[in-house]
Amino acid sequence: RKKERKKENTERKERKKERKKERKEERKKERKKERKKERKKERKKELQR
């Protein structure tokens, strides 16, 4: 029983890590998108001048 519990805990930890990683990636993508948008806006402003 003890061993089983330990196994479950380690698996849970691993999953948690994975999720964290995925979220980090998602945020990275989002930021990239945002930056792209910002640059686009900046370019537009430059063109208008």
N, C-alpha and C positions, 0 to 999 in steps of 0.2 A: 504493500500500500504506500509506504513512504517513497519508494522508488518511483512509483507511478505518479505521485503528486509532484515530485521533483521534475519528472519528464514533462508533465503538463505545464508547470511553471516556466520551464525553459522554452517550451513551444510558444507559450503566450508571449514571453519576452521577445522571441524572434519575430513573431507576427507584429508586435508593437513596433519594433525597430523598422520592419518593412514598411508599415503604414507611415511612420515618421518620414522615412526616405521618400516615399511616394508623394507625400504632402509637400515636402521640400521641393521636389521636382516640379510639382504643380505650380507652386508659388513662383519658382524660377521662370517657368513658361509665362505665367501671368505678367510678371514684371517685364519680361522681354516684350510682350505684346504692348504693354503700357508705354514702354520706352519708344517703341516703334510709332505708336500713335502720337506721342509727344513730338518726336522728330518730324513727323508728317506736318503737324500743326506749325512747327517752327519754319519748315520749308515754305509753307503756304504764306506765312507772315513775310518771309524774305521776298517771296515772289511779288507780293502785293506792293512792296515798297518801290 
